[in-house]
Amino acid sequence: MWPPLPGEIPAGGGRLLRRLRPGDPATTRAVQEALPEHAREDTFRFFTRRPLPLVDFVALDPGRRVYGLFDGERPIGATAVYDCDEARARVSLGFTWLVPAARGTGANPAMKGALFAALAAAGVREAWFRADAANLASRRALAAVCATWAGFEDAPRLYPDRVSRSVLYRRAL
C-alpha cells in the first residue's frame, strides 16, 4: 500500500501518532472515548461526515490510514491520510480533531509536522487539505503549517442545516 507509512510516528513533546487498525478496536475506542460526548457537536460541526464510530471509520476504507495522537499513553486526537495517489505522489490529510484540552497547545502543528516528515520519507511530494470555507480556525491552522490556498471546490458542502463551500489547501513536502 502506498505510501508506506510506519505504525508509529513520533510527534515531539512526548506525543506519538499510532496507526489505528481494525484488529485493535480497544485502542480505537479509547481514542474516540477521549473526546467527551458533550464536545462532539462543536468538534465536528464543520465535518460533512463524522468519523464516528471510529472503529467503523478505520475499517471502512482499507486505503485510508487513521492515526490516533497520544500524549504519553493518553489519546488526545486523530487524523487520517487518504486519497493516496502514487502517480501524482500526493495524499490528502483530514478528518483531524483534538480533544478540547489539547487545542492551542501546539499538538496540531506537531502532529502535522511529524506526518509531513513521514510522508516525505515515503515519497509523497504534496499533501492536500479540504476545509469548510466558514471554518476560520481550521484555515488559520493550515496556514500555520505552511499550506497554501489552492482555491474553492465547485461542489457544495451539504449539512442538515446549511450549505457551504470547501476551500482547498496544499503543501509541498
Order of alpha helices (4+ residues) and beta strands (2+ residues): beta-beta-alpha-alpha-alpha-beta-beta-beta-alpha-beta-alpha-beta-beta
